[in-house]
Amino acid sequence: MRISIVATALCTLLAARAQAAAASADAPATSRAISTRASPAKMAPGDSTTISGELVGSVGPVAGELVELQVYALRSARFVNVAHAVTGADGRYRFAPLRLERDTRFRVADATGGGPTGRPVEVIVELPTYPASKRVIAAARYIARRIGVTAFAVIDDDGRLAGFDLRRRFHSASVVKSMLLVAYLQMLAREHRPLDRASQALLYPMIHSSDNGAASAVLAIVGDDALASLARQAHMNDYVSGGATWGFTEVSAADLARFFFNQDALVPRRFEGYARWLLSTIEPSESWGIPAVARPEFQVFFKGGWLPEVEGLVNQVGRLERARIVFALSVLTTHDPSMAYGEQTIEGVTARLLGRAG
């Protein structure tokens, strides 16, 4: 936040205090009230707002009174003075425009000892939609030029879906393990069971190192119907079960973006921390693609899946979070000439969405 502080000349302040003393004889400080408003109260980052209002006593407007503009400082958890002004003949005051970069609370105080303090006002700094539409278009142009069959979907921090070939079905490969994780945690919650060592012995390797045996064991426990139910909860409209061959579950880019965007709501609250930890601490050798580009700016919760020798398939989906921004991204590819080529495609889409590509 950059706040322009208007310095008042010492002689003016002294004169104002003298006027305030005279005014206070007619309008005791205890009988005064301050109104405060911000214009505008909602704005884009870097724009300016003006704080103004009126000081009124028991017999009307209070003129020539020194008032202080205070801003709430997060670090000290208190209001601090940042500027001064003097009320006019009509009791009104106005401070110089202030440029803001984030939400800010203000209040105005009568500088006279024992004088009133007005009610705080908050100015909301509205962030633009992330990622911006021009970045989504750049990612679509990029992926359309890549070899093979490709698709991507992004749900921005306003919950809007966009992308390229959103509803084309692909085999999920190991991406479906993220669904198995949530289905298992929902089962524990329904049965009022804790996350015991036996459960962790299955879930941790399934997510952390993409262990296939653990995934098959989890599917045998929760059942295919649990995955179908989860897909309905997440509004995965293109989901088709792969049965016991879970790697051949069919999903679309839109499906997976919806699932990760809504994942916090799908995971039972008491297991939320565990799920987030698993999906954000996948082993480094599998942390290519989205996390390789987005970290450390974003905290990334993700899962990848690949079948390079079977159908040249490389997939990845992630949920990206930073202060005041949450969005989801999925990139699905098949018929890639190599695993590395598929990873590069995913990284290229991510870089364009984050504004890091030329």
Secondary structure, 3 states (H helix, E strand, C coil): CCCCCCCCCHHHHHHHHHHHHHHHHHCCHHHCEEEEEEECCEECCCCEEEEEEEEEECCEECCCCEEEEEEEECCCCEEEEEEEEECCCCCEEECCCEECCCCEEEEEEECCCCCCECCCEEEEECCCCCCCHHHHHHHHHHHHCCCCEEEEEEECCCCCEEEECCCCEEECHHHHHHHHHHHHHHHHHHCCCCCCHHHHHHHHHHHHCCCHHHHHHHHHHHCHHHHHHHHHHCCCCCCECCCCCHHHCEEEHHHHHHHHHCHHHHCCHHHHHHHHHHHHCCCHHHCCCHHHHHCCCCEEEEEEEEEHHHHCEEEEEEEEEECCEEEEEEEEEECCCCHHHHHHHHHHHHHHHCCCCC
